[in-house]
Amino acid sequence: MLETDLTIEVVGEASSADEAVTSSATTTPDVVVMDVRMPGRSGIEACRDIRAHREQTRVLILTSFADDEALFSAIMAGASGYVLKQIHGNDLLTAIHRVSKGESLLDPSVTGRVLARIRGDVLAGEDGGVEQLTPQERRIIGLVAEGMTNRQIGARVHLAEKTVKNYVSNILMKLDLSRRAEVAAFMARRRRGGDAEDWS
């Protein structure tokens, strides 16, 4: 497909993360299109190594499904773009061109939250983001605070374990928390602050 765009020259291919890092070092491409899941290490780990070796190389991450954890990791690894594999061929070519020009295909609001967390500008557990939680997320956060596992929560609210995991990832992102363990402390602070709302 890439060969159909005469302005794009494919300088190398790799079947594993380590091969991608080695190939990138020798061919110095402008853009690397990288799958998240690769033999050996993940594409995100390879992205970090590629960017560390040559900052000018842009990395466009491809994934089969939307995953907040992978998105955060991709941003922190220095990826310039993160798109689903279901993207149409022409859209992928457009994405490659945009990334090659230095543009970012990452959601600015999410990128900002990650960068703020890295800089320490956002204090974990602050109330910001609470208003963004859906009723289902509010129910799930109460169960997480009780120490229930994703499987136990799934059984309680009649959802697949993987679906619960996605809900938990969204909750952590919205509340600027990084770990499940911080949820209990967050809920305790709200209750001490007089928030009597029952989220469970």
C-alpha positions in Angstrom: 0.0 0.0 0.0 2.8 2.4 0.9 4.3 1.9 -2.6 1.2 3.5 -4.1 2.3 6.8 -2.8 5.3 7.9 -4.9 6.4 10.4 -2.3 7.0 7.7 0.3 10.1 5.5 0.1 10.1 2.3 2.1 13.7 2.0 3.4 13.3 -1.0 5.6 11.0 -3.6 7.2 11.2 -5.5 10.5 9.4 -8.5 11.9 10.3 -7.9 15.6 10.9 -5.0 17.9 14.6 -5.5 18.1 14.8 -5.7 14.3 12.9 -2.4 14.0 15.4 -0.7 16.4 18.4 -2.1 14.5 16.9 -1.3 11.1 16.0 2.3 12.2 19.5 2.9 13.4 21.0 1.9 10.0 18.4 3.4 7.7 17.6 6.6 9.7 14.0 6.8 8.4 11.8 10.0 8.8 8.9 7.9 10.0 8.6 4.4 11.5 5.2 2.7 11.4 5.2 0.4 14.4 2.7 -2.2 15.6 2.1 -2.3 19.4 2.3 -6.0 19.6 5.5 -7.5 18.1 7.6 -10.6 18.7 9.9 -10.2 21.6 9.4 -6.7 23.1 6.5 -4.4 22.5 6.4 -1.8 19.7 6.2 0.9 22.4 9.5 -0.2 23.9 11.0 -0.2 20.5 9.7 3.3 19.9 11.5 4.5 23.0 14.8 3.0 21.8 14.3 4.4 18.3 13.6 7.9 19.6 16.5 7.7 22.0 18.9 6.8 19.2 17.6 9.4 16.7 15.2 12.1 17.9 14.4 13.2 14.3 12.7 9.8 13.6 9.0 10.0 14.1 7.1 6.9 15.2 3.5 6.2 14.3 2.0 3.5 16.5 -0.6 1.0 15.1 -2.9 -1.0 17.3 -5.9 -3.3 16.9 -7.9 -1.7 19.7 -8.1 1.5 21.7 -6.2 1.0 24.9 -5.7 3.9 27.3 -2.7 2.2 28.9 -1.0 1.8 25.6 -1.8 5.3 24.6 -0.2 6.7 27.8 2.8 4.5 27.2 3.1 5.6 23.6 3.1 9.2 24.5 5.7 8.7 27.2 7.8 6.7 24.7 7.8 9.7 22.4 5.4 8.5 19.7 4.1 11.2 17.3 0.9 9.3 16.4 -1.3 6.5 17.6 -3.9 5.1 15.2 -6.1 2.0 14.9 -5.3 -0.7 12.4 -8.9 -0.3 11.0 -7.8 3.0 9.6 -8.4 3.3 5.8 -5.4 3.1 3.5 -5.6 6.7 2.3 -6.0 7.9 5.9 -2.9 6.0 7.0 -0.9 7.7 4.2 -2.2 11.0 5.3 -1.2 10.2 8.9 2.3 9.3 7.8 2.7 12.6 5.9 1.4 14.6 8.9 3.7 12.9 11.3 6.7 13.4 8.9 6.0 17.1 9.0 6.2 17.1 12.8 2.5 17.1 13.5 1.0 15.0 16.4 -1.8 12.7 15.8 -2.4 12.2 19.6 -5.4 13.8 21.3 -4.0 17.1 22.7 -6.1 16.9 25.9 -4.8 13.4 26.7 -1.2 14.4 25.8 -1.5 17.4 28.0 -2.6 15.3 31.0 0.3 12.9 30.5 2.8 15.7 30.2 1.4 17.4 33.2 1.6 14.2 35.3 5.2 13.8 34.2 6.1 17.4 35.2 4.3 16.9 38.5 1.8 19.6 37.8 -1.2 17.4 38.5 -1.6 16.1 42.0 -3.0 12.6 41.9 -6.3 12.4 43.7 -7.5 15.9 43.1 -11.2 16.4 42.3 -10.6 17.4 38.7 -12.2 15.0 36.4 -14.9 13.7 38.7 -17.6 15.5 36.7 -16.5 13.5 33.6 -17.3 10.1 35.1 -20.4 8.4 33.8 -22.9 6.7 36.1 -21.4 3.3 35.3 -17.9 4.6 36.0 -19.0 6.0 39.3 -20.4 2.6 40.2 -17.2 0.8 39.2 -14.9 3.2 41.0 -16.8 2.5 44.2 -16.2 -1.3 43.7 -12.5 -0.7 42.9 -12.2 1.3 46.1 -13.5 -1.7 48.0 -10.6 -3.7 46.7 -12.5 -5.9 44.2 -10.7 -7.3 41.2 -11.8 -6.7 37.6 -13.3 -10.2 37.5 -15.3 -9.6 40.7 -16.5 -6.3 39.5 -17.5 -7.9 36.2 -19.6 -10.4 38.0 -21.3 -7.7 40.1 -22.2 -5.4 37.2 -22.6 -8.1 34.6 -19.7 -7.0 32.3 -16.8 -8.9 30.8 -13.5 -8.7 32.7 -11.9 -7.0 29.7 -14.7 -4.4 29.6 -14.2 -3.6 33.3 -10.5 -3.2 32.7 -11.2 -0.6 30.0 -13.6 1.2 32.4 -10.9 1.2 35.1 -8.3 2.6 32.6 -10.8 5.4 31.6 -11.5 6.2 35.3 -7.8 6.4 36.1 -7.2 8.7 33.1 -10.1 11.0 34.0 -9.1 11.3 37.6 -5.3 11.7 36.8 -4.5 8.6 38.9 -1.9 6.1 37.9 -2.7 3.0 40.0 -5.8 1.2 41.3 -4.4 1.5 44.8 -4.8 5.3 44.6 -8.6 5.0 44.0 -9.3 4.0 47.6 -7.3 7.0 48.9 -9.1 9.2 46.5 -12.5 8.0 47.6 -11.6 8.3 51.3 -10.5 12.0 50.8 -13.8 12.8 49.1 -15.8 11.2 52.0 -13.7 13.2 54.5 -14.4 16.3 52.5 -18.1 15.8 53.0 -19.0 14.1 49.7 -21.8 11.9 50.8 -22.7 10.8 47.3 -23.1 7.0 47.1 -21.1 5.8 44.1 -21.3 2.1 44.8 
